[in-house]
Amino acid sequence: MATKKPQQSLKKWTKQEWDYISEKDKNKPKSKRGRYLPKSVRESLTPAQKAAENKKKKKATAKGKQKASYSKKVAKKVNKAK
């Protein structure tokens, strides 16, 4: 039996190994966590990009927003990983 689109999407997402940029974020409350990205993107970011993305996400969360936009370079990498 063929899998449905949502199941295919979840399978693909699992293979991408999404996680937080910083390993320490797993133990923090959700309001203090940074970006959640695929492994390929996390590994390709410079330390400065990682810090900037985490800062952007935390700032948006503090304002009560669930989502924060990616920088242009990171957005390209995330879209490529999808």
N, C-alpha and C positions, 0 to 999 in steps of 0.2 A: 504494500500500500504506500502510495506517495505521501510525503509530508506536506502539510499545508504551509502557506507563506509565513505565518508567525513562528512556526516550528523551525523553518529554514533560517529565518532571521536570528532566532535564539541560538541555533547551532553555530552560525557564522560568528555571532557576537562572542560566544564561548571560546571559539578558536583564536580570536583576536587577543585574548588574555587582558581584558580591561582591569585596571587597578588604579589606585591613587599614585600621583607622582612621587610623593614621599611615603615611605613605609610607615613612618610614625603616625600618619593621618588615620590609619585604620583604628587606632585606639582613642582618637579624639571624638568629641561630640560632633554631630553633623554640622553644626554651625561654625565649627573651627577647621573643617577639612578643606583641602584644596581640590585641584583638578582630578578628574577621573578619565584616564585616557588608555587607548590600546598600547600594548607593550612596544610595538614597533615605533609608535610616536614618542612614547616616554624615553626610549633609548636614543632617539635621534635629536632630542632637545638638548641645548646647551644648559649649563647650570643657571645662567642668567635668564633664559627663556622659561625654565621651570619656575624660578622664583617669581617672574613677572606674571605667569599664568596663575600660580597659586594666589598671589596677591590680588589679582583681578577677581578671581572666584570668591575669595574670602570677603572682599569688599562688597560684591553683589549680594552675597548671603547675608551680610550684616544689614543691608538695606531691605532685606526681606524678599529678595528675588531668588527664585529657584535656579535660574539659568544665568550664565554670564557669557557674553560673546567671546569667541577665540580671537587672537590676533590673526592677521592675514596669513602669516607663514604657518602658524599652527593649524589654522582652519584647513589649509591646503593639505597638510599632512594627515589630518583626521579624515578628511573626505577621501583621500587616496587609500587610507587603511580600511575604509568601509567597503 
